[in-house]
Amino acid sequence: RTLAADTLKAFKTHDMPTAKKNAGELEVAWDTREKALQKKSPDLWGQIDKAMDGFIKPVQDKSPDPAKVQTAYDTFIAKLQLAVKSDAEPKR
C-alpha cells in the first residue's frame, strides 16, 4: 500500500521519474513477496495482480490521464482490501 500511495503522490505532484520508479518497485515487490497469497488464493491473487497492472500501466505511459490513474489506484486498493478481509476470516 505504501508504495502504491507513494506512486500516486509522486504522480499527482508531476514527479514522473519517481512515480515510474515506484511503480516498477511496486510490481517487483508484489511479484516476489506475495507467493503465499498466490498459492492460497490464486483467483484473489489474480484479481489483485490485474488491478495493480491496471494502476502501473497508465503511470508509465507518456501522457497518463490523471482520472484513469486515480480510478486504477482506487480499484487496486479495493482489491488489496479483499486480501486483508480473507486473512481476517476464521479458518474452517
C-alpha positions, 0 to 999 in steps of 0.5 A: 500500500505504501508504495502504491500511495507513494506512486500516486503522490509522486504522480499527482505532484508531476514527479514522473521519474519517481512515480515510474520508479515506484511503480516498477518497485511496486510490481517487483515487490508484489511479484516476489513477496506475495507467493503465499497469497498466490498459492492460497488464493490464486483467483484473489491473487489474480484479481489483485495482480490485474488491478495493480497492472491496471494502476502501473500501466497508465503511470508509465505511459507518456501522457497518463490521464490523471482520472484513469490513474486515480480510478486504477489506484482506487480499484487496486486498493479495493482489491488489496482490501479483499486480501486483508478481509480473507486473512481476517476470516476464521479458518474452517 
